């Protein structure tokens, strides 16, 4: 090599470019991994809804996702891990839903309107994510999901109780308040199963029946409008 021909030294700009590329590669791998996980969870949701959790298999989930079982095992060691991840994500979203659905309401709001708004939010969530009901109410769900669902149920019941306490007379017995909240939640869950068991116009009809049942139960207790005296006696 001639003496006057030297190798061009690395420039600060090229160093920064290489560093940026090195940082970008892990981010791209992470993004691809997240997309693959989302793909597998979507496939699992379909399989759990179709066959139930007990009969589902990792092979069926991989087949539904259009990947090999080996690809699935890169992200989840077994069916239970998939169900737990799916359940965690759904319960996080459900907590946001009931936080909005059970927010304080104007005392002048008609009971029918208040009940309708809350029911619509919960029904929309469950219709968008039917696997939530399949996982939470199946006969053989993983223990961790069962425990987290029990905690979710307790929190939801507490929110309903708090909401009712602002609507019922201040002298209402705490036991009566808890019982009323339990009845509202129980009626909703029973109605939800019927709603999810139908589609189209028939589903809409069951949603109306569920709202009517809750309104007719609550009106004698809180009045036709929230904050107005309840009807008593004949």
Backbone as CSV, one residue per row, in Angstrom:
resi,resn,N_x,N_y,N_z,CA_x,CA_y,CA_z,C_x,C_y,C_z
1,UNK,0.860,-1.178,0.000,0.000,0.000,0.000,0.894,1.225,0.000
2,UNK,0.625,2.201,-0.886,1.446,3.403,-0.910,1.360,4.132,0.409
3,UNK,2.501,4.842,0.695,2.554,5.564,1.972,1.472,6.618,2.084
4,UNK,1.126,7.214,0.932,0.157,8.308,1.016,-1.293,7.830,1.012
5,UNK,-1.528,6.498,0.973,-2.889,5.961,1.016,-3.162,5.422,2.410
6,UNK,-4.026,6.087,3.103,-4.335,5.699,4.477,-5.782,5.252,4.576
7,UNK,-6.014,4.381,5.534,-7.390,3.971,5.803,-8.148,5.137,6.406
8,UNK,-9.361,5.334,5.932,-10.171,6.451,6.453,-10.558,6.141,7.884
9,UNK,-10.292,7.032,8.806,-10.666,6.778,10.201,-12.187,6.791,10.373
10,UNK,-12.664,6.052,11.367,-14.091,6.064,11.688,-14.483,7.462,12.119
11,UNK,-15.579,7.914,11.640,-16.078,9.243,12.015,-17.070,9.113,13.145
12,UNK,-17.227,10.170,13.948,-18.219,10.129,15.036,-19.611,9.816,14.527
13,UNK,-19.923,10.310,13.294,-21.261,10.056,12.750,-21.501,8.584,12.493
14,UNK,-20.489,7.893,11.962,-20.666,6.464,11.684,-20.780,5.672,12.972
15,UNK,-20.062,6.065,14.027,-20.174,5.395,15.328,-21.583,5.505,15.873
16,UNK,-22.145,6.693,15.774,-23.504,6.895,16.284,-24.514,6.082,15.495
17,UNK,-24.275,5.978,14.185,-25.185,5.204,13.351,-25.155,3.726,13.731
18,UNK,-23.941,3.204,13.947,-23.823,1.795,14.343,-24.483,1.548,15.692
19,UNK,-24.294,2.480,16.628,-24.913,2.325,17.952,-26.432,2.345,17.844
20,UNK,-26.940,3.231,16.987,-28.397,3.312,16.808,-28.938,2.021,16.220
21,UNK,-28.191,1.436,15.260,-28.629,0.176,14.661,-28.611,-0.957,15.672
22,UNK,-27.584,-0.961,16.526,-27.496,-2.001,17.554,-28.653,-1.912,18.534
23,UNK,-29.090,-0.689,18.851,-30.219,-0.512,19.767,-31.544,-0.854,19.088
24,UNK,-31.608,-0.595,17.780,-32.847,-0.814,17.054,-33.160,-2.301,16.898
25,UNK,-32.115,-3.119,16.751,-32.343,-4.546,16.544,-33.094,-5.210,17.687
26,UNK,-32.718,-4.997,18.971,-33.504,-5.604,20.063,-34.945,-5.101,20.087
27,UNK,-35.143,-3.812,19.739,-36.502,-3.282,19.736,-37.342,-3.964,18.666
28,UNK,-36.729,-4.201,17.515,-37.467,-4.881,16.451,-37.801,-6.308,16.852
29,UNK,-36.816,-6.986,17.481,-37.082,-8.352,17.944,-38.193,-8.363,18.985
30,UNK,-38.179,-7.374,19.870,-39.214,-7.298,20.897,-40.579,-7.044,20.277
31,UNK,-40.620,-6.157,19.275,-41.888,-5.863,18.602,-42.417,-7.105,17.896
32,UNK,-41.517,-7.862,17.236,-41.947,-9.102,16.570,-42.453,-10.106,17.593
33,UNK,-41.774,-10.165,18.733,-42.210,-11.079,19.784,-43.578,-10.718,20.316
34,UNK,-43.835,-9.427,20.503,-45.140,-8.982,21.000,-46.237,-9.307,19.995
35,UNK,-45.937,-9.124,18.713,-46.936,-9.455,17.684,-47.226,-10.949,17.673
36,UNK,-46.184,-11.758,17.867,-46.382,-13.205,17.884,-47.203,-13.622,19.101
37,UNK,-46.918,-13.018,20.247,-47.687,-13.324,21.454,-49.151,-12.956,21.256
38,UNK,-49.395,-11.774,20.680,-50.776,-11.352,20.426,-51.473,-12.325,19.483
39,UNK,-50.748,-12.805,18.488,-51.296,-13.776,17.541,-51.667,-15.079,18.251
40,UNK,-50.792,-15.537,19.127,-51.052,-16.783,19.857,-52.215,-16.623,20.835
41,UNK,-52.308,-15.478,21.495,-53.404,-15.255,22.444,-54.738,-15.166,21.713
42,UNK,-54.747,-14.539,20.554,-55.977,-14.475,19.767,-56.425,-15.869,19.339
43,UNK,-55.465,-16.674,18.922,-55.784,-18.051,18.534,-56.285,-18.850,19.733
44,UNK,-55.639,-18.666,20.884,-56.063,-19.375,22.093,-57.478,-18.979,22.484
45,UNK,-57.802,-17.696,22.369,-59.147,-17.231,22.710,-60.181,-17.949,21.853
46,UNK,-59.882,-18.101,20.564,-60.816,-18.793,19.663,-60.964,-20.258,20.061
47,UNK,-59.845,-20.915,20.345,-59.884,-22.343,20.697,-60.609,-22.544,22.021
48,UNK,-60.324,-21.712,23.027,-60.984,-21.858,24.331,-62.488,-21.671,24.202
49,UNK,-62.912,-20.726,23.345,-64.347,-20.496,23.154,-65.005,-21.653,22.416
50,UNK,-64.253,-22.254,21.503,-64.819,-23.315,20.660,-64.881,-24.655,21.386
51,UNK,-63.800,-25.015,22.068,-63.725,-26.349,22.671,-63.794,-26.332,24.193
52,UNK,-63.619,-25.133,24.799,-63.489,-25.060,26.248,-62.042,-25.217,26.648
53,UNK,-61.704,-24.751,27.832,-60.305,-24.796,28.269,-59.810,-26.233,28.422
54,UNK,-60.609,-27.102,29.021,-60.171,-28.468,29.319,-59.798,-29.231,28.059
55,UNK,-60.614,-29.116,27.009,-60.371,-29.885,25.789,-59.348,-29.228,24.871
56,UNK,-58.996,-27.992,25.133,-58.043,-27.285,24.269,-56.646,-27.884,24.432
57,UNK,-55.827,-27.722,23.405,-54.447,-28.216,23.448,-53.530,-27.182,22.808
58,UNK,-52.232,-27.272,23.148,-51.273,-26.350,22.544,-51.172,-26.596,21.037
59,UNK,-51.333,-27.841,20.610,-51.292,-28.136,19.178,-52.440,-27.438,18.445
60,UNK,-53.623,-27.475,19.060,-54.775,-26.823,18.437,-54.577,-25.308,18.383
61,UNK,-53.990,-24.749,19.422,-53.744,-23.303,19.451,-52.714,-22.924,18.394
62,UNK,-51.642,-23.700,18.303,-50.618,-23.436,17.289,-51.215,-23.535,15.889
63,UNK,-52.043,-24.553,15.677,-52.675,-24.731,14.362,-53.583,-23.545,14.033
64,UNK,-54.345,-23.084,15.008,-55.226,-21.932,14.800,-54.412,-20.677,14.499
65,UNK,-53.247,-20.542,15.128,-52.387,-19.373,14.913,-51.579,-19.476,13.625
66,UNK,-51.554,-20.664,13.023,-50.791,-20.852,11.794,-49.303,-20.940,12.024
67,UNK,-48.906,-21.463,13.201,-47.481,-21.612,13.511,-47.230,-23.052,13.955
68,UNK,-45.973,-23.404,14.068,-45.617,-24.738,14.545,-45.702,-24.779,16.068
69,UNK,-45.927,-25.963,16.658,-45.894,-26.070,18.119,-44.579,-25.572,18.702
70,UNK,-43.466,-25.795,17.976,-42.178,-25.319,18.463,-42.139,-23.812,18.605
71,UNK,-42.767,-23.100,17.675,-42.830,-21.637,17.768,-43.629,-21.223,18.992
72,UNK,-44.747,-21.913,19.230,-45.566,-21.593,20.409,-44.752,-21.768,21.684
73,UNK,-43.986,-22.866,21.761,-43.235,-23.150,22.988,-42.090,-22.165,23.227
74,UNK,-41.740,-21.382,22.210,-40.742,-20.330,22.427,-41.291,-19.230,23.332
75,UNK,-42.637,-19.130,23.391,-43.261,-18.048,24.151,-44.038,-18.555,25.375
76,UNK,-44.603,-19.749,25.282,-45.404,-20.292,26.380,-45.047,-21.761,26.595
77,UNK,-44.802,-22.161,27.841,-44.406,-23.549,28.086,-45.562,-24.534,28.012
78,UNK,-46.791,-24.047,28.212,-47.940,-24.954,28.207,-49.243,-24.172,28.056
79,UNK,-50.339,-24.909,28.015,-51.668,-24.307,27.833,-52.039,-23.409,29.007
80,UNK,-51.674,-23.810,30.207,-52.016,-23.027,31.388,-51.370,-21.645,31.344
81,UNK,-50.113,-21.586,30.896,-49.424,-20.295,30.815,-50.118,-19.373,29.824
82,UNK,-50.617,-19.944,28.730,-51.342,-19.135,27.748,-52.626,-18.601,28.373
83,UNK,-53.357,-19.458,29.059,-54.612,-19.040,29.675,-54.384,-17.962,30.733
84,UNK,-53.318,-18.102,31.505,-53.029,-17.122,32.557,-52.692,-15.763,31.948
85,UNK,-51.876,-15.762,30.900,-51.529,-14.493,30.244,-52.773,-13.850,29.640
86,UNK,-53.589,-14.645,28.990,-54.825,-14.134,28.395,-55.760,-13.604,29.471
87,UNK,-55.893,-14.368,30.559,-56.757,-13.941,31.657,-56.274,-12.661,32.309
88,UNK,-54.963,-12.530,32.494,-54.405,-11.312,33.098,-54.746,-10.083,32.257
89,UNK,-54.571,-10.208,30.957,-54.839,-9.066,30.077,-56.326,-8.709,30.073
90,UNK,-57.169,-9.724,30.047,-58.605,-9.469,30.031,-59.080,-8.859,31.347
91,UNK,-58.544,-9.325,32.460,-58.978,-8.785,33.748,-58.518,-7.341,33.930
92,UNK,-57.351,-7.014,33.392,-56.903,-5.621,33.433,-57.876,-4.738,32.655
93,UNK,-58.287,-5.211,31.491,-59.237,-4.434,30.685,-60.603,-4.381,31.355
94,UNK,-60.996,-5.479,31.987,-62.282,-5.503,32.668,-62.311,-4.511,33.829
95,UNK,-61.215,-4.393,34.561,-61.158,-3.432,35.663,-61.357,-2.005,35.154
96,UNK,-60.790,-1.706,34.001,-60.992,-0.387,33.410,-62.453,-0.205,33.020
97,UNK,-63.057,-1.277,32.508,-64.457,-1.201,32.081,-65.379,-0.934,33.251
98,UNK,-65.231,-1.682,34.349,-66.176,-1.460,35.450,-65.861,-0.170,36.193
99,UNK,-64.613,0.329,36.080,-64.329,1.633,36.662,-65.133,2.716,35.981
100,UNK,-65.308,2.589,34.650,-66.103,3.548,33.899,-67.594,3.287,34.093
101,UNK,-67.978,2.015,34.071,-69.397,1.676,34.143,-70.015,2.024,35.486
102,UNK,-69.223,1.929,36.555,-69.759,2.163,37.892,-69.269,3.480,38.480
103,UNK,-68.962,4.426,37.627,-68.565,5.753,38.098,-69.779,6.450,38.723
104,UNK,-69.553,7.405,39.620,-70.670,8.131,40.229,-71.568,8.762,39.160
105,UNK,-72.862,8.803,39.444,-73.824,9.366,38.492,-74.594,10.508,39.142
106,UNK,-75.143,11.344,38.311,-75.960,12.460,38.778,-77.207,11.906,39.468
107,UNK,-77.536,12.370,40.694,-78.721,11.857,41.397,-80.021,12.046,40.623
108,UNK,-80.044,12.986,39.663,-81.267,13.211,38.888,-81.411,12.230,37.728
109,UNK,-80.416,11.371,37.542,-80.446,10.425,36.427,-81.543,9.383,36.632
110,UNK,-82.387,9.144,35.620,-83.384,8.072,35.749,-82.695,6.724,35.977
111,UNK,-83.294,5.897,36.817,-82.722,4.582,37.102,-82.522,3.794,35.807
112,UNK,-83.496,3.857,34.921,-83.409,3.113,33.664,-82.175,3.526,32.869
113,UNK,-81.868,4.818,32.860,-80.709,5.306,32.118,-79.402,4.871,32.782
114,UNK,-79.347,4.977,34.110,-78.129,4.599,34.832,-77.842,3.105,34.673
115,UNK,-78.876,2.283,34.847,-78.708,0.833,34.702,-78.327,0.482,33.268
116,UNK,-79.000,1.108,32.309,-78.736,0.819,30.905,-77.309,1.124,30.508
117,UNK,-76.789,2.260,30.978,-75.413,2.644,30.628,-74.403,1.649,31.196
118,UNK,-74.608,1.234,32.454,-73.675,0.285,33.071,-73.741,-1.076,32.380
119,UNK,-74.956,-1.564,32.138,-75.115,-2.868,31.500,-74.512,-2.856,30.095
120,UNK,-74.736,-1.783,29.363,-74.212,-1.710,27.993,-72.694,-1.844,27.971
121,UNK,-72.003,-1.202,28.925,-70.540,-1.274,28.961,-70.074,-2.704,29.252
122,UNK,-70.709,-3.343,30.228,-70.301,-4.701,30.582,-70.625,-5.691,29.471
123,UNK,-71.803,-5.552,28.878,-72.187,-6.457,27.800,-71.259,-6.289,26.606
124,UNK,-70.922,-5.045,26.265,-70.034,-4.791,25.132,-68.683,-5.470,25.349
125,UNK,-68.156,-5.361,26.575,-66.872,-5.996,26.865,-66.962,-7.505,26.671
126,UNK,-67.983,-8.126,27.220,-68.102,-9.579,27.145,-68.421,-10.065,25.737
127,UNK,-69.148,-9.277,24.961,-69.424,-9.667,23.578,-68.162,-9.517,22.721
128,UNK,-67.346,-8.514,23.034,-66.085,-8.340,22.309,-65.063,-9.396,22.712
129,UNK,-65.172,-9.888,23.958,-64.212,-10.873,24.472,-64.971,-12.065,25.082
130,UNK,-65.637,-12.868,24.260,-66.400,-14.001,24.814,-65.541,-14.994,25.575
131,UNK,-64.232,-15.006,25.289,-63.355,-15.937,25.993,-63.270,-15.593,27.476
132,UNK,-63.538,-14.344,27.842,-63.501,-13.962,29.260,-64.498,-14.800,30.049
133,UNK,-65.717,-14.903,29.552,-66.741,-15.706,30.235,-66.351,-17.174,30.203
134,UNK,-65.826,-17.644,29.062,-65.439,-19.052,28.939,-64.344,-19.420,29.929
135,UNK,-63.386,-18.526,30.114,-62.288,-18.815,31.042,-62.717,-18.685,32.493
136,UNK,-63.445,-17.619,32.802,-63.768,-17.332,34.195,-64.846,-18.241,34.771
137,UNK,-65.649,-18.837,33.910,-66.754,-19.653,34.415,-66.664,-21.103,33.956
138,UNK,-65.518,-21.472,33.407,-65.354,-22.857,32.987,-65.201,-23.783,34.184
139,UNK,-65.412,-25.086,33.978,-65.355,-26.039,35.089,-63.949,-26.378,35.548
140,UNK,-62.939,-26.077,34.729,-61.586,-26.519,35.069,-60.572,-25.459,34.666
141,UNK,-60.688,-24.260,35.245,-59.766,-23.195,34.898,-58.554,-23.241,35.825
142,UNK,-57.403,-22.730,35.380,-56.198,-22.739,36.233,-56.449,-22.030,37.555
143,UNK,-55.805,-22.531,38.616,-56.028,-21.992,39.950,-55.762,-20.506,40.058
144,UNK,-54.696,-20.031,39.406,-54.369,-18.611,39.513,-55.464,-17.745,38.906
145,UNK,-56.038,-18.182,37.771,-57.118,-17.418,37.161,-58.320,-17.398,38.080
146,UNK,-58.614,-18.539,38.706,-59.745,-18.610,39.635,-59.558,-17.644,40.796
147,UNK,-58.341,-17.589,41.332,-58.068,-16.686,42.452,-58.213,-15.221,42.033
148,UNK,-57.680,-14.884,40.863,-57.758,-13.504,40.400,-59.195,-13.123,40.058
149,UNK,-59.956,-14.097,39.556,-61.358,-13.807,39.262,-62.134,-13.565,40.549
150,UNK,-61.824,-14.335,41.592,-62.483,-14.116,42.886,-62.173,-12.714,43.409
151,UNK,-60.918,-12.279,43.240,-60.540,-10.932,43.666,-61.269,-9.880,42.839
152,UNK,-61.389,-10.137,41.539,-62.122,-9.220,40.665,-63.588,-9.139,41.075
153,UNK,-64.175,-10.288,41.389,-65.567,-10.333,41.824,-65.754,-9.512,43.104
154,UNK,-64.832,-9.667,44.057,-64.934,-8.946,45.322,-64.826,-7.437,45.098
155,UNK,-63.918,-7.037,44.214,-63.760,-5.613,43.934,-64.991,-5.064,43.238
156,UNK,-65.524,-5.824,42.288,-66.724,-5.398,41.577,-67.902,-5.270,42.534
157,UNK,-68.037,-6.228,43.436,-69.120,-6.178,44.412,-68.980,-4.940,45.308
158,UNK,-67.747,-4.631,45.699,-67.520,-3.447,46.530,-67.897,-2.172,45.789
159,UNK,-67.590,-2.112,44.483,-67.941,-0.921,43.706,-69.451,-0.779,43.591
160,UNK,-70.152,-1.886,43.379,-71.614,-1.836,43.301,-72.196,-1.402,44.639
161,UNK,-71.632,-1.934,45.719,-72.105,-1.571,47.058,-71.900,-0.084,47.317
162,UNK,-70.738,0.439,46.944,-70.469,1.871,47.123,-71.461,2.711,46.331
163,UNK,-71.742,2.289,45.104,-72.674,3.034,44.271,-74.078,3.016,44.875
164,UNK,-74.496,1.857,45.338,-75.823,1.749,45.934,-75.923,2.539,47.235
165,UNK,-74.830,2.595,47.983,-74.861,3.309,49.265,-75.126,4.799,49.068
166,UNK,-74.765,5.330,47.894,-75.025,6.741,47.616,-76.439,6.962,47.113
167,UNK,-77.134,5.879,46.796,-78.488,5.999,46.241,-79.566,5.618,47.245
168,UNK,-79.259,4.646,48.099,-80.245,4.188,49.076,-80.259,5.119,50.288
169,UNK,-81.308,5.073,51.092,-81.364,5.922,52.286,-80.152,5.722,53.191
170,UNK,-79.745,6.794,53.854,-78.568,6.718,54.730,-78.780,5.731,55.862
171,UNK,-80.029,5.458,56.180,-80.345,4.539,57.280,-80.355,3.076,56.833
172,UNK,-80.065,2.836,55.574,-80.102,1.461,55.069,-79.150,0.575,55.847
173,UNK,-79.632,-0.602,56.201,-78.806,-1.553,56.943,-77.680,-2.065,56.051
174,UNK,-76.428,-2.121,56.548,-75.306,-2.601,55.734,-75.542,-3.994,55.156
175,UNK,-76.193,-4.849,55.927,-76.466,-6.201,55.428,-77.439,-6.150,54.252
176,UNK,-78.427,-5.254,54.336,-79.367,-5.105,53.223,-78.649,-4.571,51.987
177,UNK,-77.742,-3.642,52.221,-76.989,-3.052,51.115,-76.146,-4.113,50.401
178,UNK,-75.463,-4.935,51.187,-74.649,-6.006,50.607,-75.517,-7.001,49.853
179,UNK,-76.668,-7.311,50.446,-77.575,-8.270,49.808,-78.083,-7.722,48.470
180,UNK,-78.413,-6.437,48.440,-78.886,-5.819,47.201,-77.798,-5.838,46.131
181,UNK,-76.567,-5.529,46.530,-75.450,-5.561,45.586,-75.235,-6.975,45.045
182,UNK,-75.316,-7.967,45.928,-75.145,-9.360,45.502,-76.241,-9.755,44.513
183,UNK,-77.468,-9.319,44.779,-78.582,-9.639,43.879,-78.372,-9.004,42.509
184,UNK,-77.943,-7.749,42.487,-77.706,-7.065,41.211,-76.634,-7.792,40.401
185,UNK,-75.552,-8.157,41.067,-74.464,-8.843,40.373,-74.898,-10.229,39.917
186,UNK,-75.642,-10.933,40.774,-76.130,-12.259,40.410,-77.085,-12.216,39.228
187,UNK,-77.985,-11.237,39.217,-78.925,-11.094,38.100,-78.178,-10.781,36.807
188,UNK,-77.165,-9.920,36.930,-76.392,-9.575,35.734,-75.684,-10.817,35.175
189,UNK,-75.042,-11.601,36.029,-74.292,-12.768,35.557,-75.224,-13.795,34.906
190,UNK,-76.396,-13.989,35.516,-77.354,-14.932,34.936,-77.828,-14.443,33.574
191,UNK,-78.096,-13.143,33.493,-78.530,-12.582,32.219,-77.427,-12.613,31.175
192,UNK,-76.186,-12.408,31.612,-75.063,-12.410,30.682,-74.930,-13.751,29.972
193,UNK,-75.111,-14.826,30.707,-75.009,-16.152,30.084,-76.048,-16.319,28.980
194,UNK,-77.251,-15.806,29.213,-78.296,-15.871,28.189,-77.955,-14.971,27.007
195,UNK,-77.435,-13.796,27.296,-77.067,-12.862,26.227,-76.007,-13.481,25.315
196,UNK,-74.955,-14.051,25.912,-73.869,-14.619,25.121,-74.290,-15.882,24.374
197,UNK,-75.385,-16.494,24.828,-75.868,-17.701,24.172,-76.709,-17.432,22.937
198,UNK,-76.908,-16.166,22.617,-77.717,-15.807,21.449,-77.005,-14.745,20.627
199,UNK,-77.495,-14.524,19.420,-76.886,-13.540,18.548,-77.963,-12.686,17.892
200,UNK,-77.521,-11.584,17.298,-78.418,-10.731,16.525,-79.554,-10.147,17.344
201,UNK,-80.749,-10.166,16.760,-81.924,-9.561,17.383,-82.296,-10.254,18.693
202,UNK,-82.067,-11.565,18.750,-82.406,-12.298,19.968,-81.475,-11.906,21.112
203,UNK,-80.221,-11.668,20.796,-79.282,-11.185,21.817,-79.733,-9.830,22.338
204,UNK,-80.101,-8.935,21.443,-80.566,-7.601,21.839,-81.801,-7.698,22.724
205,UNK,-82.672,-8.654,22.409,-83.887,-8.836,23.215,-83.529,-9.266,24.634
206,UNK,-82.562,-10.148,24.776,-82.150,-10.580,26.120,-81.463,-9.454,26.883
207,UNK,-80.714,-8.591,26.176,-80.123,-7.429,26.842,-81.224,-6.539,27.411
208,UNK,-82.284,-6.318,26.637,-83.411,-5.501,27.129,-84.071,-6.146,28.337
209,UNK,-84.221,-7.464,28.288,-84.848,-8.164,29.417,-83.992,-8.042,30.676
210,UNK,-82.682,-8.122,30.505,-81.768,-7.996,31.646,-81.882,-6.603,32.256
211,UNK,-81.899,-5.584,31.417,-82.041,-4.216,31.926,-83.376,-4.044,32.650
212,UNK,-84.443,-4.566,32.053,-85.762,-4.440,32.668,-85.801,-5.105,34.043
213,UNK,-85.184,-6.283,34.143,-85.179,-7.005,35.418,-84.455,-6.199,36.496
214,UNK,-83.316,-5.604,36.161,-82.553,-4.816,37.129,-83.301,-3.538,37.510
215,UNK,-83.902,-2.883,36.533,-84.638,-1.645,36.819,-85.830,-1.938,37.728
216,UNK,-86.581,-2.983,37.423,-87.758,-3.308,38.232,-87.376,-3.741,39.642
217,UNK,-86.187,-4.308,39.778,-85.708,-4.687,41.114,-85.286,-3.454,41.907
218,UNK,-84.629,-2.499,41.249,-84.054,-1.361,41.955,-85.049,-0.215,42.182
219,UNK,-85.974,-0.032,41.287,-86.882,1.121,41.407,-87.590,1.206,42.757
220,UNK,-88.128,0.103,43.264,-88.788,0.211,44.589,-87.821,0.579,45.706
221,UNK,-86.530,0.385,45.471,-85.542,0.671,46.513,-85.000,2.090,46.427
222,UNK,-84.761,2.576,45.220,-84.119,3.881,45.066,-85.024,4.928,44.442
223,UNK,-86.217,4.539,43.971,-87.098,5.491,43.315,-86.870,5.476,41.818
224,UNK,-87.804,6.072,41.081,-87.711,6.093,39.624,-86.510,6.906,39.163
225,UNK,-86.147,7.911,39.970,-84.928,8.674,39.681,-83.970,8.506,40.840
226,UNK,-82.713,8.408,40.538,-81.724,8.231,41.593,-81.786,9.426,42.552
227,UNK,-81.808,9.137,43.811,-81.827,10.208,44.798,-83.224,10.635,45.225
228,UNK,-84.291,10.082,44.562,-85.649,10.410,44.970,-86.146,9.350,45.924
229,UNK,-87.145,9.668,46.751,-87.612,8.677,47.736,-88.128,7.417,47.051
230,UNK,-87.793,6.285,47.636,-88.272,5.019,47.115,-89.730,4.830,47.451
231,UNK,-90.408,4.016,46.616,-91.812,3.723,46.901,-91.888,2.769,48.084
232,UNK,-92.874,2.964,48.927,-93.052,2.081,50.087,-94.493,1.633,50.174
233,UNK,-94.689,0.365,50.479,-96.019,-0.149,50.748,-96.946,-0.068,49.551
234,UNK,-98.212,-0.412,49.797,-99.217,-0.406,48.729,-100.074,0.824,48.885
